[in-house]
């Protein structure tokens, strides 16, 4: 139940007119630097796609941030 500005109660999801506060939680738990994963890939003399496969096949060999960047690169490559 959500309380509307006029005081009435509404059942179901909030559609912007209720007093429910929005979450300020980010989709990503840490800040990402633009172009950082591409720079890592070129530093390894690989393409972004190839470096993504390499990192995701051996995540224990890379830092947590690099693995997160690889997952993001894989997800975003699906939109092209």
Residue pairs with C-beta under 8 A, 6 or more apart in sequence:
1 9
1 10
1 11
2 9
2 10
2 11
2 12
2 14
2 18
2 19
2 20
3 9
3 10
3 18
3 19
4 10
4 17
4 18
4 19
5 17
5 18
5 19
10 17
10 18
14 20
28 68
28 72
30 65
30 68
32 68
32 69
32 72
36 69
37 48
37 51
37 66
37 69
37 70
37 72
37 73
38 48
40 51
40 66
40 69
41 47
41 48
41 50
41 51
41 52
44 51
44 54
46 54
48 73
49 73
49 77
51 70
52 70
52 73
52 74
52 77
55 62
55 66
55 67
55 69
55 70
56 67
56 70
56 71
56 74
59 67
59 70
62 70
